Amino acid sequence: MAKTQLNVRVDEGTARAARERATARGMSVNRYIEELVRQDAGEVGHTFVEAAADFMKQYENVFAEELGADREGRR
């Protein structure tokens, strides 16, 4: 998909919040803003699936450990 540059002006508090939230989610501010617009535009399902995939990847080792122990009857 082709990208278009969009410049916006926001107050410093909003800019700081966007940077902090993007960093906390491990994404760029650009991607964070894209996600917010997609959610607002009704693509919440797609965003949810991406977020769930990111969550699963981030905690993959924890899930593997827990499910592995459960399968072997060692909980």
mmJSON file of the N, C-alpha and C atoms, coordinates in Angstrom:
{"data_MODEL":{"atom_site":{
"group_PDB":["ATOM","ATOM","ATOM","ATOM","ATOM","ATOM","ATOM","ATOM","ATOM","ATOM","ATOM","ATOM","ATOM","ATOM","ATOM","ATOM","ATOM","ATOM","ATOM","ATOM","ATOM","ATOM","ATOM","ATOM","ATOM","ATOM","ATOM","ATOM","ATOM","ATOM","ATOM","ATOM","ATOM","ATOM","ATOM","ATOM","ATOM","ATOM","ATOM","ATOM","ATOM","ATOM","ATOM","ATOM","ATOM","ATOM","ATOM","ATOM","ATOM","ATOM","ATOM","ATOM","ATOM","ATOM","ATOM","ATOM","ATOM","ATOM","ATOM","ATOM","ATOM","ATOM","ATOM","ATOM","ATOM","ATOM","ATOM","ATOM","ATOM","ATOM","ATOM","ATOM","ATOM","ATOM","ATOM","ATOM","ATOM","ATOM","ATOM","ATOM","ATOM","ATOM","ATOM","ATOM","ATOM","ATOM","ATOM","ATOM","ATOM","ATOM","ATOM","ATOM","ATOM","ATOM","ATOM","ATOM","ATOM","ATOM","ATOM","ATOM","ATOM","ATOM","ATOM","ATOM","ATOM","ATOM","ATOM","ATOM","ATOM","ATOM","ATOM","ATOM","ATOM","ATOM","ATOM","ATOM","ATOM","ATOM","ATOM","ATOM","ATOM","ATOM","ATOM","ATOM","ATOM","ATOM","ATOM","ATOM","ATOM","ATOM","ATOM","ATOM","ATOM","ATOM","ATOM","ATOM","ATOM","ATOM","ATOM","ATOM","ATOM","ATOM","ATOM","ATOM","ATOM","ATOM","ATOM","ATOM","ATOM","ATOM","ATOM","ATOM","ATOM","ATOM","ATOM","ATOM","ATOM","ATOM","ATOM","ATOM","ATOM","ATOM","ATOM","ATOM","ATOM","ATOM","ATOM","ATOM","ATOM","ATOM","ATOM","ATOM","ATOM","ATOM","ATOM","ATOM","ATOM","ATOM","ATOM","ATOM","ATOM","ATOM","ATOM","ATOM","ATOM","ATOM","ATOM","ATOM","ATOM","ATOM","ATOM","ATOM","ATOM","ATOM","ATOM","ATOM","ATOM","ATOM","ATOM","ATOM","ATOM","ATOM","ATOM","ATOM","ATOM","ATOM","ATOM","ATOM","ATOM","ATOM","ATOM","ATOM","ATOM","ATOM","ATOM","ATOM","ATOM","ATOM","ATOM","ATOM","ATOM","ATOM","ATOM","ATOM","ATOM"],
"id":[1,2,3,4,5,6,7,8,9,10,11,12,13,14,15,16,17,18,19,20,21,22,23,24,25,26,27,28,29,30,31,32,33,34,35,36,37,38,39,40,41,42,43,44,45,46,47,48,49,50,51,52,53,54,55,56,57,58,59,60,61,62,63,64,65,66,67,68,69,70,71,72,73,74,75,76,77,78,79,80,81,82,83,84,85,86,87,88,89,90,91,92,93,94,95,96,97,98,99,100,101,102,103,104,105,106,107,108,109,110,111,112,113,114,115,116,117,118,119,120,121,122,123,124,125,126,127,128,129,130,131,132,133,134,135,136,137,138,139,140,141,142,143,144,145,146,147,148,149,150,151,152,153,154,155,156,157,158,159,160,161,162,163,164,165,166,167,168,169,170,171,172,173,174,175,176,177,178,179,180,181,182,183,184,185,186,187,188,189,190,191,192,193,194,195,196,197,198,199,200,201,202,203,204,205,206,207,208,209,210,211,212,213,214,215,216,217,218,219,220,221,222,223,224,225],
"type_symbol":["N","C","C","N","C","C","N","C","C","N","C","C","N","C","C","N","C","C","N","C","C","N","C","C","N","C","C","N","C","C","N","C","C","N","C","C","N","C","C","N","C","C","N","C","C","N","C","C","N","C","C","N","C","C","N","C","C","N","C","C","N","C","C","N","C","C","N","C","C","N","C","C","N","C","C","N","C","C","N","C","C","N","C","C","N","C","C","N","C","C","N","C","C","N","C","C","N","C","C","N","C","C","N","C","C","N","C","C","N","C","C","N","C","C","N","C","C","N","C","C","N","C","C","N","C","C","N","C","C","N","C","C","N","C","C","N","C","C","N","C","C","N","C","C","N","C","C","N","C","C","N","C","C","N","C","C","N","C","C","N","C","C","N","C","C","N","C","C","N","C","C","N","C","C","N","C","C","N","C","C","N","C","C","N","C","C","N","C","C","N","C","C","N","C","C","N","C","C","N","C","C","N","C","C","N","C","C","N","C","C","N","C","C","N","C","C","N","C","C","N","C","C","N","C","C"],
"label_atom_id":["N","CA","C","N","CA","C","N","CA","C","N","CA","C","N","CA","C","N","CA","C","N","CA","C","N","CA","C","N","CA","C","N","CA","C","N","CA","C","N","CA","C","N","CA","C","N","CA","C","N","CA","C","N","CA","C","N","CA","C","N","CA","C","N","CA","C","N","CA","C","N","CA","C","N","CA","C","N","CA","C","N","CA","C","N","CA","C","N","CA","C","N","CA","C","N","CA","C","N","CA","C","N","CA","C","N","CA","C","N","CA","C","N","CA","C","N","CA","C","N","CA","C","N","CA","C","N","CA","C","N","CA","C","N","CA","C","N","CA","C","N","CA","C","N","CA","C","N","CA","C","N","CA","C","N","CA","C","N","CA","C","N","CA","C","N","CA","C","N","CA","C","N","CA","C","N","CA","C","N","CA","C","N","CA","C","N","CA","C","N","CA","C","N","CA","C","N","CA","C","N","CA","C","N","CA","C","N","CA","C","N","CA","C","N","CA","C","N","CA","C","N","CA","C","N","CA","C","N","CA","C","N","CA","C","N","CA","C","N","CA","C","N","CA","C","N","CA","C","N","CA","C","N","CA","C","N","CA","C","N","CA","C"],
"label_alt_id":[null,null,null,null,null,null,null,null,null,null,null,null,null,null,null,null,null,null,null,null,null,null,null,null,null,null,null,null,null,null,null,null,null,null,null,null,null,null,null,null,null,null,null,null,null,null,null,null,null,null,null,null,null,null,null,null,null,null,null,null,null,null,null,null,null,null,null,null,null,null,null,null,null,null,null,null,null,null,null,null,null,null,null,null,null,null,null,null,null,null,null,null,null,null,null,null,null,null,null,null,null,null,null,null,null,null,null,null,null,null,null,null,null,null,null,null,null,null,null,null,null,null,null,null,null,null,null,null,null,null,null,null,null,null,null,null,null,null,null,null,null,null,null,null,null,null,null,null,null,null,null,null,null,null,null,null,null,null,null,null,null,null,null,null,null,null,null,null,null,null,null,null,null,null,null,null,null,null,null,null,null,null,null,null,null,null,null,null,null,null,null,null,null,null,null,null,null,null,null,null,null,null,null,null,null,null,null,null,null,null,null,null,null,null,null,null,null,null,null,null,null,null,null,null,null],
"label_comp_id":["MET","MET","MET","ALA","ALA","ALA","LYS","LYS","LYS","THR","THR","THR","GLN","GLN","GLN","LEU","LEU","LEU","ASN","ASN","ASN","VAL","VAL","VAL","ARG","ARG","ARG","VAL","VAL","VAL","ASP","ASP","ASP","GLU","GLU","GLU","GLY","GLY","GLY","THR","THR","THR","ALA","ALA","ALA","ARG","ARG","ARG","ALA","ALA","ALA","ALA","ALA","ALA","ARG","ARG","ARG","GLU","GLU","GLU","ARG","ARG","ARG","ALA","ALA","ALA","THR","THR","THR","ALA","ALA","ALA","ARG","ARG","ARG","GLY","GLY","GLY","MET","MET","MET","SER","SER","SER","VAL","VAL","VAL","ASN","ASN","ASN","ARG","ARG","ARG","TYR","TYR","TYR","ILE","ILE","ILE","GLU","GLU","GLU","GLU","GLU","GLU","LEU","LEU","LEU","VAL","VAL","VAL","ARG","ARG","ARG","GLN","GLN","GLN","ASP","ASP","ASP","ALA","ALA","ALA","GLY","GLY","GLY","GLU","GLU","GLU","VAL","VAL","VAL","GLY","GLY","GLY","HIS","HIS","HIS","THR","THR","THR","PHE","PHE","PHE","VAL","VAL","VAL","GLU","GLU","GLU","ALA","ALA","ALA","ALA","ALA","ALA","ALA","ALA","ALA","ASP","ASP","ASP","PHE","PHE","PHE","MET","MET","MET","LYS","LYS","LYS","GLN","GLN","GLN","TYR","TYR","TYR","GLU","GLU","GLU","ASN","ASN","ASN","VAL","VAL","VAL","PHE","PHE","PHE","ALA","ALA","ALA","GLU","GLU","GLU","GLU","GLU","GLU","LEU","LEU","LEU","GLY","GLY","GLY","ALA","ALA","ALA","ASP","ASP","ASP","ARG","ARG","ARG","GLU","GLU","GLU","GLY","GLY","GLY","ARG","ARG","ARG","ARG","ARG","ARG"],
"label_asym_id":["A","A","A","A","A","A","A","A","A","A","A","A","A","A","A","A","A","A","A","A","A","A","A","A","A","A","A","A","A","A","A","A","A","A","A","A","A","A","A","A","A","A","A","A","A","A","A","A","A","A","A","A","A","A","A","A","A","A","A","A","A","A","A","A","A","A","A","A","A","A","A","A","A","A","A","A","A","A","A","A","A","A","A","A","A","A","A","A","A","A","A","A","A","A","A","A","A","A","A","A","A","A","A","A","A","A","A","A","A","A","A","A","A","A","A","A","A","A","A","A","A","A","A","A","A","A","A","A","A","A","A","A","A","A","A","A","A","A","A","A","A","A","A","A","A","A","A","A","A","A","A","A","A","A","A","A","A","A","A","A","A","A","A","A","A","A","A","A","A","A","A","A","A","A","A","A","A","A","A","A","A","A","A","A","A","A","A","A","A","A","A","A","A","A","A","A","A","A","A","A","A","A","A","A","A","A","A","A","A","A","A","A","A","A","A","A","A","A","A","A","A","A","A","A","A"],
"label_entity_id":["1","1","1","1","1","1","1","1","1","1","1","1","1","1","1","1","1","1","1","1","1","1","1","1","1","1","1","1","1","1","1","1","1","1","1","1","1","1","1","1","1","1","1","1","1","1","1","1","1","1","1","1","1","1","1","1","1","1","1","1","1","1","1","1","1","1","1","1","1","1","1","1","1","1","1","1","1","1","1","1","1","1","1","1","1","1","1","1","1","1","1","1","1","1","1","1","1","1","1","1","1","1","1","1","1","1","1","1","1","1","1","1","1","1","1","1","1","1","1","1","1","1","1","1","1","1","1","1","1","1","1","1","1","1","1","1","1","1","1","1","1","1","1","1","1","1","1","1","1","1","1","1","1","1","1","1","1","1","1","1","1","1","1","1","1","1","1","1","1","1","1","1","1","1","1","1","1","1","1","1","1","1","1","1","1","1","1","1","1","1","1","1","1","1","1","1","1","1","1","1","1","1","1","1","1","1","1","1","1","1","1","1","1","1","1","1","1","1","1","1","1","1","1","1","1"],
"label_seq_id":[1,1,1,2,2,2,3,3,3,4,4,4,5,5,5,6,6,6,7,7,7,8,8,8,9,9,9,10,10,10,11,11,11,12,12,12,13,13,13,14,14,14,15,15,15,16,16,16,17,17,17,18,18,18,19,19,19,20,20,20,21,21,21,22,22,22,23,23,23,24,24,24,25,25,25,26,26,26,27,27,27,28,28,28,29,29,29,30,30,30,31,31,31,32,32,32,33,33,33,34,34,34,35,35,35,36,36,36,37,37,37,38,38,38,39,39,39,40,40,40,41,41,41,42,42,42,43,43,43,44,44,44,45,45,45,46,46,46,47,47,47,48,48,48,49,49,49,50,50,50,51,51,51,52,52,52,53,53,53,54,54,54,55,55,55,56,56,56,57,57,57,58,58,58,59,59,59,60,60,60,61,61,61,62,62,62,63,63,63,64,64,64,65,65,65,66,66,66,67,67,67,68,68,68,69,69,69,70,70,70,71,71,71,72,72,72,73,73,73,74,74,74,75,75,75],
"pdbx_PDB_ins_code":[null,null,null,null,null,null,null,null,null,null,null,null,null,null,null,null,null,null,null,null,null,null,null,null,null,null,null,null,null,null,null,null,null,null,null,null,null,null,null,null,null,null,null,null,null,null,null,null,null,null,null,null,null,null,null,null,null,null,null,null,null,null,null,null,null,null,null,null,null,null,null,null,null,null,null,null,null,null,null,null,null,null,null,null,null,null,null,null,null,null,null,null,null,null,null,null,null,null,null,null,null,null,null,null,null,null,null,null,null,null,null,null,null,null,null,null,null,null,null,null,null,null,null,null,null,null,null,null,null,null,null,null,null,null,null,null,null,null,null,null,null,null,null,null,null,null,null,null,null,null,null,null,null,null,null,null,null,null,null,null,null,null,null,null,null,null,null,null,null,null,null,null,null,null,null,null,null,null,null,null,null,null,null,null,null,null,null,null,null,null,null,null,null,null,null,null,null,null,null,null,null,null,null,null,null,null,null,null,null,null,null,null,null,null,null,null,null,null,null,null,null,null,null,null,null],
"Cartn_x":[0.848,0.0,0.901,0.585,1.341,1.119,2.151,2.076,2.01,1.277,1.166,1.599,2.403,2.831,1.739,1.491,0.479,1.108,1.134,1.7,0.567,0.653,-0.364,0.318,-0.403,0.11,-0.748,-0.076,-0.757,0.009,-0.648,0.053,1.103,2.038,3.152,2.685,1.639,1.127,0.611,-0.089,-0.601,0.543,1.53,2.693,3.437,3.619,4.315,3.535,2.214,1.378,1.459,1.434,1.529,2.865,3.938,5.275,5.345,4.847,4.9,4.081,2.881,2.011,2.555,3.113,3.714,4.903,5.742,6.91,6.476,5.465,4.972,4.454,3.946,3.424,4.474,5.68,6.762,6.574,5.984,5.751,6.127,6.233,6.533,5.294,5.527,4.404,3.54,4.174,3.432,2.469,2.977,2.114,1.028,1.371,0.397,-0.762,-0.435,-1.467,-2.287,-1.615,-2.349,-3.349,-2.916,-3.803,-5.009,-4.777,-5.888,-6.898,-6.406,-7.302,-8.066,-7.389,-8.075,-9.179,-8.881,-9.905,-11.101,-10.819,-11.896,-12.667,-12.004,-12.642,-13.373,-13.356,-14.116,-13.327,-12.023,-11.211,-10.721,-11.569,-11.171,-10.828,-11.562,-11.298,-9.882,-9.432,-8.074,-7.058,-7.305,-6.413,-6.356,-7.501,-7.544,-6.704,-6.833,-6.084,-4.581,-4.173,-2.757,-2.266,-3.052,-2.667,-2.596,-3.543,-3.531,-2.308,-1.961,-0.777,0.488,0.568,1.712,1.8,0.663,0.618,1.089,0.576,0.96,2.454,2.981,4.413,5.232,4.795,5.52,5.558,4.477,4.39,4.444,4.985,5.053,5.72,6.825,7.543,6.718,6.013,5.178,4.063,3.406,2.336,2.858,3.998,4.578,4.903,5.445,5.783,4.528,3.522,2.292,1.541,1.392,0.653,1.414,2.732,3.552,3.423,3.445,3.314,1.932,0.91,-0.457,-0.635,-0.058,-0.183,0.471,1.537,2.267,1.74,0.699,0.099,0.901,1.838,2.657,2.259,1.337,0.941,1.269],
"Cartn_y":[-1.162,0.0,1.234,2.186,3.435,4.241,4.93,5.75,7.214,7.984,9.419,10.09,11.113,11.837,12.793,12.818,13.68,14.378,15.668,16.422,17.007,16.818,17.352,18.122,19.059,19.825,19.496,19.117,18.823,19.519,19.698,20.319,19.344,19.868,19.056,17.883,18.077,16.985,15.823,16.142,15.101,14.394,15.148,14.557,13.628,14.072,13.267,11.976,12.098,10.919,9.938,10.44,9.567,8.833,9.547,8.913,7.843,8.175,7.229,5.981,6.164,5.016,4.152,4.791,4.035,3.225,3.853,3.161,1.997,2.213,1.157,-0.041,0.217,-0.863,-1.407,-0.859,-1.343,-1.004,0.143,0.536,1.996,2.387,3.779,4.64,5.925,6.856,6.79,6.682,6.588,5.399,4.224,3.041,3.203,3.768,3.995,4.861,5.958,6.843,6.115,5.351,4.569,3.624,2.965,2.045,2.77,3.935,4.705,5.098,5.519,5.916,4.699,3.562,2.341,1.948,2.029,1.701,2.626,3.894,4.874,4.687,4.186,3.988,2.641,1.868,0.626,-0.627,-0.551,-1.737,-2.328,-2.29,-2.746,-4.236,-5.012,-6.45,-6.753,-6.095,-6.292,-5.86,-4.727,-4.214,-5.174,-5.712,-6.661,-7.892,-8.41,-9.606,-9.313,-8.164,-7.796,-7.666,-7.03,-6.857,-8.212,-9.092,-10.418,-11.202,-11.095,-11.774,-11.231,-9.922,-9.312,-9.801,-9.858,-10.33,-11.774,-12.624,-14.034,-14.199,-13.422,-13.505,-13.055,-11.984,-11.436,-12.43,-13.172,-14.09,-15.557,-15.811,-17.165,-18.147,-17.754,-18.651,-18.97,-17.988,-18.212,-19.196,-18.992,-19.899,-21.314,-21.428,-22.745,-23.457,-22.717,-23.305,-23.767,-22.917,-23.261,-24.401,-24.337,-25.382,-26.686,-26.602,-27.802,-28.514,-27.752,-28.33,-28.935,-28.28,-28.769,-30.067,-30.145,-31.363,-32.558,-32.308,-33.399,-33.683,-32.976,-33.201,-32.624,-31.733,-31.109,-29.666,-29.364,-27.977,-27.422],
"Cartn_z":[0.0,0.0,0.0,-0.836,-0.9,0.371,0.783,1.993,1.601,2.371,2.185,3.475,3.356,4.543,4.973,6.262,6.841,8.043,8.019,9.131,9.955,11.261,12.162,13.282,13.836,14.978,16.185,17.272,18.53,19.651,20.784,21.9,22.447,23.229,23.721,24.575,25.358,26.181,25.348,24.279,23.381,22.678,22.227,21.562,22.521,23.759,24.757,25.025,25.171,25.424,24.257,23.042,21.863,21.846,22.134,22.156,23.247,24.429,25.55,25.276,24.753,24.48,23.35,22.335,21.239,21.75,22.546,23.104,23.985,24.809,25.691,24.903,23.716,22.864,21.907,21.963,21.106,19.643,19.37,17.983,17.791,16.549,16.238,16.483,16.636,16.784,15.528,14.375,13.118,13.137,13.531,13.559,14.615,15.749,16.811,16.307,15.637,15.097,14.033,13.169,12.159,12.821,13.904,14.609,15.196,15.775,16.337,15.263,14.112,13.02,12.512,12.368,11.921,12.888,14.183,15.173,15.025,14.89,14.762,13.463,12.447,11.15,11.07,12.139,12.161,11.879,11.864,11.625,12.935,13.94,15.268,15.261,14.499,14.448,14.015,12.974,12.467,13.515,14.13,15.164,16.345,16.717,17.83,17.516,16.322,15.945,15.971,15.465,15.501,16.939,17.777,19.174,19.878,19.601,20.209,19.749,18.469,17.949,18.61,18.763,19.437,20.883,21.565,22.945,23.035,22.158,22.168,21.911,20.99,20.689,21.895,22.542,23.677,24.846,25.056,26.186,25.765,24.605,24.057,25.019,25.608,26.526,27.772,28.292,29.476,29.145,27.998,27.604,27.387,26.726,26.458,27.764,28.711,30.006,30.743,30.787,31.494,30.821,29.513,28.801,28.788,28.692,28.729,30.056,31.149,32.492,32.68,32.147,32.27,31.495,30.328,29.519,30.186,30.937,31.576,32.981,33.38,34.682,35.836,35.538,36.58,36.747,37.537,37.663,38.965],
"occupancy":[1.0,1.0,1.0,1.0,1.0,1.0,1.0,1.0,1.0,1.0,1.0,1.0,1.0,1.0,1.0,1.0,1.0,1.0,1.0,1.0,1.0,1.0,1.0,1.0,1.0,1.0,1.0,1.0,1.0,1.0,1.0,1.0,1.0,1.0,1.0,1.0,1.0,1.0,1.0,1.0,1.0,1.0,1.0,1.0,1.0,1.0,1.0,1.0,1.0,1.0,1.0,1.0,1.0,1.0,1.0,1.0,1.0,1.0,1.0,1.0,1.0,1.0,1.0,1.0,1.0,1.0,1.0,1.0,1.0,1.0,1.0,1.0,1.0,1.0,1.0,1.0,1.0,1.0,1.0,1.0,1.0,1.0,1.0,1.0,1.0,1.0,1.0,1.0,1.0,1.0,1.0,1.0,1.0,1.0,1.0,1.0,1.0,1.0,1.0,1.0,1.0,1.0,1.0,1.0,1.0,1.0,1.0,1.0,1.0,1.0,1.0,1.0,1.0,1.0,1.0,1.0,1.0,1.0,1.0,1.0,1.0,1.0,1.0,1.0,1.0,1.0,1.0,1.0,1.0,1.0,1.0,1.0,1.0,1.0,1.0,1.0,1.0,1.0,1.0,1.0,1.0,1.0,1.0,1.0,1.0,1.0,1.0,1.0,1.0,1.0,1.0,1.0,1.0,1.0,1.0,1.0,1.0,1.0,1.0,1.0,1.0,1.0,1.0,1.0,1.0,1.0,1.0,1.0,1.0,1.0,1.0,1.0,1.0,1.0,1.0,1.0,1.0,1.0,1.0,1.0,1.0,1.0,1.0,1.0,1.0,1.0,1.0,1.0,1.0,1.0,1.0,1.0,1.0,1.0,1.0,1.0,1.0,1.0,1.0,1.0,1.0,1.0,1.0,1.0,1.0,1.0,1.0,1.0,1.0,1.0,1.0,1.0,1.0,1.0,1.0,1.0,1.0,1.0,1.0,1.0,1.0,1.0,1.0,1.0,1.0],
"B_iso_or_equiv":[0.0,0.0,0.0,0.0,0.0,0.0,0.0,0.0,0.0,0.0,0.0,0.0,0.0,0.0,0.0,0.0,0.0,0.0,0.0,0.0,0.0,0.0,0.0,0.0,0.0,0.0,0.0,0.0,0.0,0.0,0.0,0.0,0.0,0.0,0.0,0.0,0.0,0.0,0.0,0.0,0.0,0.0,0.0,0.0,0.0,0.0,0.0,0.0,0.0,0.0,0.0,0.0,0.0,0.0,0.0,0.0,0.0,0.0,0.0,0.0,0.0,0.0,0.0,0.0,0.0,0.0,0.0,0.0,0.0,0.0,0.0,0.0,0.0,0.0,0.0,0.0,0.0,0.0,0.0,0.0,0.0,0.0,0.0,0.0,0.0,0.0,0.0,0.0,0.0,0.0,0.0,0.0,0.0,0.0,0.0,0.0,0.0,0.0,0.0,0.0,0.0,0.0,0.0,0.0,0.0,0.0,0.0,0.0,0.0,0.0,0.0,0.0,0.0,0.0,0.0,0.0,0.0,0.0,0.0,0.0,0.0,0.0,0.0,0.0,0.0,0.0,0.0,0.0,0.0,0.0,0.0,0.0,0.0,0.0,0.0,0.0,0.0,0.0,0.0,0.0,0.0,0.0,0.0,0.0,0.0,0.0,0.0,0.0,0.0,0.0,0.0,0.0,0.0,0.0,0.0,0.0,0.0,0.0,0.0,0.0,0.0,0.0,0.0,0.0,0.0,0.0,0.0,0.0,0.0,0.0,0.0,0.0,0.0,0.0,0.0,0.0,0.0,0.0,0.0,0.0,0.0,0.0,0.0,0.0,0.0,0.0,0.0,0.0,0.0,0.0,0.0,0.0,0.0,0.0,0.0,0.0,0.0,0.0,0.0,0.0,0.0,0.0,0.0,0.0,0.0,0.0,0.0,0.0,0.0,0.0,0.0,0.0,0.0,0.0,0.0,0.0,0.0,0.0,0.0,0.0,0.0,0.0,0.0,0.0,0.0],
"pdbx_formal_charge":[null,null,null,null,null,null,null,null,null,null,null,null,null,null,null,null,null,null,null,null,null,null,null,null,null,null,null,null,null,null,null,null,null,null,null,null,null,null,null,null,null,null,null,null,null,null,null,null,null,null,null,null,null,null,null,null,null,null,null,null,null,null,null,null,null,null,null,null,null,null,null,null,null,null,null,null,null,null,null,null,null,null,null,null,null,null,null,null,null,null,null,null,null,null,null,null,null,null,null,null,null,null,null,null,null,null,null,null,null,null,null,null,null,null,null,null,null,null,null,null,null,null,null,null,null,null,null,null,null,null,null,null,null,null,null,null,null,null,null,null,null,null,null,null,null,null,null,null,null,null,null,null,null,null,null,null,null,null,null,null,null,null,null,null,null,null,null,null,null,null,null,null,null,null,null,null,null,null,null,null,null,null,null,null,null,null,null,null,null,null,null,null,null,null,null,null,null,null,null,null,null,null,null,null,null,null,null,null,null,null,null,null,null,null,null,null,null,null,null,null,null,null,null,null,null],
"auth_seq_id":[1,1,1,2,2,2,3,3,3,4,4,4,5,5,5,6,6,6,7,7,7,8,8,8,9,9,9,10,10,10,11,11,11,12,12,12,13,13,13,14,14,14,15,15,15,16,16,16,17,17,17,18,18,18,19,19,19,20,20,20,21,21,21,22,22,22,23,23,23,24,24,24,25,25,25,26,26,26,27,27,27,28,28,28,29,29,29,30,30,30,31,31,31,32,32,32,33,33,33,34,34,34,35,35,35,36,36,36,37,37,37,38,38,38,39,39,39,40,40,40,41,41,41,42,42,42,43,43,43,44,44,44,45,45,45,46,46,46,47,47,47,48,48,48,49,49,49,50,50,50,51,51,51,52,52,52,53,53,53,54,54,54,55,55,55,56,56,56,57,57,57,58,58,58,59,59,59,60,60,60,61,61,61,62,62,62,63,63,63,64,64,64,65,65,65,66,66,66,67,67,67,68,68,68,69,69,69,70,70,70,71,71,71,72,72,72,73,73,73,74,74,74,75,75,75],
"auth_comp_id":["MET","MET","MET","ALA","ALA","ALA","LYS","LYS","LYS","THR","THR","THR","GLN","GLN","GLN","LEU","LEU","LEU","ASN","ASN","ASN","VAL","VAL","VAL","ARG","ARG","ARG","VAL","VAL","VAL","ASP","ASP","ASP","GLU","GLU","GLU","GLY","GLY","GLY","THR","THR","THR","ALA","ALA","ALA","ARG","ARG","ARG","ALA","ALA","ALA","ALA","ALA","ALA","ARG","ARG","ARG","GLU","GLU","GLU","ARG","ARG","ARG","ALA","ALA","ALA","THR","THR","THR","ALA","ALA","ALA","ARG","ARG","ARG","GLY","GLY","GLY","MET","MET","MET","SER","SER","SER","VAL","VAL","VAL","ASN","ASN","ASN","ARG","ARG","ARG","TYR","TYR","TYR","ILE","ILE","ILE","GLU","GLU","GLU","GLU","GLU","GLU","LEU","LEU","LEU","VAL","VAL","VAL","ARG","ARG","ARG","GLN","GLN","GLN","ASP","ASP","ASP","ALA","ALA","ALA","GLY","GLY","GLY","GLU","GLU","GLU","VAL","VAL","VAL","GLY","GLY","GLY","HIS","HIS","HIS","THR","THR","THR","PHE","PHE","PHE","VAL","VAL","VAL","GLU","GLU","GLU","ALA","ALA","ALA","ALA","ALA","ALA","ALA","ALA","ALA","ASP","ASP","ASP","PHE","PHE","PHE","MET","MET","MET","LYS","LYS","LYS","GLN","GLN","GLN","TYR","TYR","TYR","GLU","GLU","GLU","ASN","ASN","ASN","VAL","VAL","VAL","PHE","PHE","PHE","ALA","ALA","ALA","GLU","GLU","GLU","GLU","GLU","GLU","LEU","LEU","LEU","GLY","GLY","GLY","ALA","ALA","ALA","ASP","ASP","ASP","ARG","ARG","ARG","GLU","GLU","GLU","GLY","GLY","GLY","ARG","ARG","ARG","ARG","ARG","ARG"],
"auth_asym_id":["A","A","A","A","A","A","A","A","A","A","A","A","A","A","A","A","A","A","A","A","A","A","A","A","A","A","A","A","A","A","A","A","A","A","A","A","A","A","A","A","A","A","A","A","A","A","A","A","A","A","A","A","A","A","A","A","A","A","A","A","A","A","A","A","A","A","A","A","A","A","A","A","A","A","A","A","A","A","A","A","A","A","A","A","A","A","A","A","A","A","A","A","A","A","A","A","A","A","A","A","A","A","A","A","A","A","A","A","A","A","A","A","A","A","A","A","A","A","A","A","A","A","A","A","A","A","A","A","A","A","A","A","A","A","A","A","A","A","A","A","A","A","A","A","A","A","A","A","A","A","A","A","A","A","A","A","A","A","A","A","A","A","A","A","A","A","A","A","A","A","A","A","A","A","A","A","A","A","A","A","A","A","A","A","A","A","A","A","A","A","A","A","A","A","A","A","A","A","A","A","A","A","A","A","A","A","A","A","A","A","A","A","A","A","A","A","A","A","A","A","A","A","A","A","A"],
"auth_atom_id":["N","CA","C","N","CA","C","N","CA","C","N","CA","C","N","CA","C","N","CA","C","N","CA","C","N","CA","C","N","CA","C","N","CA","C","N","CA","C","N","CA","C","N","CA","C","N","CA","C","N","CA","C","N","CA","C","N","CA","C","N","CA","C","N","CA","C","N","CA","C","N","CA","C","N","CA","C","N","CA","C","N","CA","C","N","CA","C","N","CA","C","N","CA","C","N","CA","C","N","CA","C","N","CA","C","N","CA","C","N","CA","C","N","CA","C","N","CA","C","N","CA","C","N","CA","C","N","CA","C","N","CA","C","N","CA","C","N","CA","C","N","CA","C","N","CA","C","N","CA","C","N","CA","C","N","CA","C","N","CA","C","N","CA","C","N","CA","C","N","CA","C","N","CA","C","N","CA","C","N","CA","C","N","CA","C","N","CA","C","N","CA","C","N","CA","C","N","CA","C","N","CA","C","N","CA","C","N","CA","C","N","CA","C","N","CA","C","N","CA","C","N","CA","C","N","CA","C","N","CA","C","N","CA","C","N","CA","C","N","CA","C","N","CA","C","N","CA","C","N","CA","C","N","CA","C","N","CA","C","N","CA","C"],
"pdbx_PDB_model_num":[1,1,1,1,1,1,1,1,1,1,1,1,1,1,1,1,1,1,1,1,1,1,1,1,1,1,1,1,1,1,1,1,1,1,1,1,1,1,1,1,1,1,1,1,1,1,1,1,1,1,1,1,1,1,1,1,1,1,1,1,1,1,1,1,1,1,1,1,1,1,1,1,1,1,1,1,1,1,1,1,1,1,1,1,1,1,1,1,1,1,1,1,1,1,1,1,1,1,1,1,1,1,1,1,1,1,1,1,1,1,1,1,1,1,1,1,1,1,1,1,1,1,1,1,1,1,1,1,1,1,1,1,1,1,1,1,1,1,1,1,1,1,1,1,1,1,1,1,1,1,1,1,1,1,1,1,1,1,1,1,1,1,1,1,1,1,1,1,1,1,1,1,1,1,1,1,1,1,1,1,1,1,1,1,1,1,1,1,1,1,1,1,1,1,1,1,1,1,1,1,1,1,1,1,1,1,1,1,1,1,1,1,1,1,1,1,1,1,1,1,1,1,1,1,1]
}}}
